[in-house]
Amino acid sequence: MSDPLQQVIALLGLEKINENLYRGQSEATDWGRVYGGQVIAQALSAAAQQVDPKRHIHSFHSYFLRPGDPEHPIIFEVESNLDAGTISNRRVKAVQRGQTIFFMTSSFQLNIDSFDHQSEMPDVPPPENLPKEMELSAEAIRLTPEEWLPKFNAVRAIDFRAVGHDDPNMPSNHKRMWMKPNGPLPNDPCVHNYLLAYASDFCFLSTASHPHNVSFMTEDMRMATIDHSMWYHRPFDFNDWLLYDMDSPSASNGRGFVRGKIYDRAGRLVASSTQEGIMRMKRGS
């Protein structure tokens, strides 16, 4: 397991400080705020510790209220809302320095046999034929001053490979990306679920900025996640590649909206996601 991946997984091991209270640490970022995917994954970890392990996460809906500070721990408070026949529901509040920064409602379910259908996976090149999206060679790392190297672990813990950058038939509001952890994961489905949530937030909102030829790096551009939801449809193994098929059906009123479908290599739809975020130029620009 790579050191960055090990560090990300270690962040999921929350410290229990009371019956329904947990403390989590944060990874350093290059923009001075906590990465949203990290908070989501830690909130899921906190909620799952209050649920029968036979019940697995099938959906969560979250809101980001304030930016988190990577220099300070985050307290996760879990509220038990429901334990019914096959469904359990938990609400998680994330607090930092006395202020709520994040809310999540999550739902867990016993596995059952039922109806089954799904959308079809798009025909895309395999990940082995694509360059790594975020890779620094050993030589580049050696020649780069340490203070200039990226601090953010996701770019080293997860191997992202973009599909169709040069495809003229790819709509401007569409983006596809293969992703896989840079190392083997523990044999624990919960860790795979948390890490998929962690990765699902990476470059998601930027799909809405593509049609307008702007990005997080554009001067005076303001982009920040408002909410993020995810549905887990089928069991999966994140030790193998997953395809993240993203599109943005709408941007308006200073907000961008994006959707995602996540397939395994066999073409099974394993999860779906949505996100909305602030997407506008700063006043006066």
N, C-alpha and C positions, 0 to 999 in steps of 0.2 A: 504494500500500500504506500502511495506517495505521501511525503510529509504533509503537503497542503491538504490532501484528502483526509488524512488522519486527523488533522487539526479541525477540519469542518465537522467530522463525525464526533469528535470530542466535545464540540459545542452543544451537541444534542444531549449529552449526559448532564442534565440539569441537577443542581444541588437542591435536595428537598429540605426546606426550612420549617415547614409545618404541614398539617394534614393535606391542605389544598394550596400550598404556596411553594414555589420553586424559584431558584435564582439561576440566571444564565449569564454567561460572559459573551463578549462580542469580538469578532475579528476586525482587524484594522482595514480601513478602506482608503481609497485615494481621494475621496470627496468629503471626508469628515463626518459622514452620517452612517448609521447602521444600514447594511444591505437588507432590503425588505424580505428577500427569500430566507435569510437567516432567522428573522423574527417569526415568519410563518412556520418554518421547520421546528423551531423551539416551542412554539405554542402548541403544535400538534403533539410533540413529545410530552409536554405537560398534560394535555388533555387525555392522552392515551394511558397515562399512569393512573387515571381515575376511572378507567373503564375495564370491564372483564376482557382479558386478553383474547378470548375467543371471538370478540367483536372487533372488526377491522374498519379503519376509516373509509368512508365512501364519499364524503363531501366536506368541504369547509367554505365559509364565506367570511372574509376579513376586511377590515377598514383600517387604514393608516391615518392616524389623527395628528401626530407630531413626529418630526424627525428624531431618531434615536441617536444617542451619543456613544460611539464605540469605546470611550474611555470609562464608562460607568456600567455596572451590572444592570440587568433587567429583571424585575420581579414579575413572575407569571402567577396570577390568581385564577384558579379553576372553579367554576360554579357548575354543579350537577343539576341539569334541567329535567332530564328524562331517562328512565330505564324501563322500556316497554318490552313487548314480546320478543322482537328481533332488533329493535333500534335503541341506541343510547345517544343522548345529546349532551354536549358540554359547551360551556361558554368560557372563554379565556380572556382575561384582561392583562395587558402588559403595561407595567408602570416603571417609570424611571425618574428618580429624584422627586417623587411625590406627584408626578403628572402622568396621566394615562396617554400612552403613545400609540396603542393598537388594541383592537378588539377582534376576536374571532369566535364564530359559532361553528362547531364541528359535529358531524353525525357519524356514528359507528353502527355496523350491522353484522349480524350473523350471516354466514354464507348460506345461500339457499339456491335450489334449482328452479329456473323459471324461463320465461321467453328470452330469446336472444337474437338480436340483429345489430348491425353497425354500418357506418359509412365505409366506403372503400378507400384504402390507402392509395395516395398518388404514386405514380410511377416515377421514381427518382434514382439517380446514380447511387451505388452503395458507398458507405462512408470511407472504405479503404481507398477509393479513387479520388478522394477530395482532400485538399490541404487542411491542416489544422487552422482553425480560426484564430486562436490565441496561443501562439507558441513562441517562446524565446529560446534560441539555441544555446547550448553551453558556452559557445564562443561569445554570443551576444551578451549573455549574463556576465561573463568574465570581463568584458570591455565596458560594461555599463556601471556607472557609479551606483552604489547601493541605494542612495537616497532617491535615485531616479527609477529604480525598479518598482513595478506595481506591487502594492501591498495586498490588494484584494485577492483572496484565495480562490475564488470561483474560477478565475482565468487559468489556474493551474490544477485545481482539484477536479475540474470537469473538462473533458475534451469536446469542444464544440466545432462542428464542421458545416459550414454554410453550403446550401444547395442552390444552384441556379442563379448566382450573381450576374452571370453574363447571358442568361436565357432571355431572348427578346419576347418570348411568349409568357413570361412570368409577369402578372399584373404588378403595378408599382405598389399596391397596398397589400402585397403578399410576401411572406418570407418563410423559408424552410431551413431546418437545421437539424443535423444528426447530433446526438449528445450521448456521452458515456463517461462514467467516472474514470479517472486516471489511476486505476488500481482496483483490486478485488474488494468487494463489500462483504461485511459480516453476513452470515446465513440467518438473517432476521428480516422478515418482510416489512416490519415497521421502519427499519433504517432505510430500506429502499423507497418506501412511501415518503418519508421525510426528505430524503435527498432529492427525489423527483420534484417535490414542492419547492425545495431550495433552488434547483436549476430552472424551474418553470418561470421564475421572475426575471431571469437574465435576458436582457435585450428584448423583452416582450413588448413593452410600450413603444419602443422605437419603431415597431412595425407601422404605427399610425403616422409617424413623421416622414416615412419614405416618400409618399406621393407629393410632399411639399419641399423635398430636397433640403430638409433641415435635420438636425440630430441633437443629442445631448451636448455635443461639442460646439454647436453653432453659437456664436457670440450673442449674448442677451436672450438666449433661448431658455425657457423655464419648463422643465418636465419633472413630474413627481407623481408616484402612484397614489391613487385615492382608495381603490379597493381591488381585491384579488380573490377570485373564487376558483375552486377546482372540484372535479368529480372523478372518482376512481371507479372505472367500469369493470376491469378484469385484473386478476393477479399478473405480475410481471417480474422479470429479473433484470434489474438495472446493471448487472454485470455485463450485459450486452447492449448494443446500440438501440436507442429509441429515436424516432423521427418526430420532430416538433414542427407541425404544419400550422403556421400562423397567418391570420389576415386581419385587416382593419376595415369593417363595413362602414364606419362613420367617424368623423371628427367635426365637432361644432362647439360653439359657445366656450372656447378655451379648453376643451377636453378632447382627448382621443380615446377611442374604444377599440379593444383588440380581442380576438378569439383564438383559441389554440386547440388542436387535436394532436394527441400523442399516440403513435403507433409503435409496436415492436417490429422486429425484422420479419416476423411471420405475417405481418399485415393486420394483426389484432389491434383494435382501438382500445388502449389500456386506460386512457384518461382524457379529459377535456378541461379547458380552462378559459377564464375570461378575466379581463382587467380594464379598468378605466383610470385615466390619470390626467392631471393638469398638463396642457400642451399649448403654450402661448409664448409670445415675445413679451419681454418685460416692458412696462409702460415707458413711453418715450422713445422706444426703439423703432 
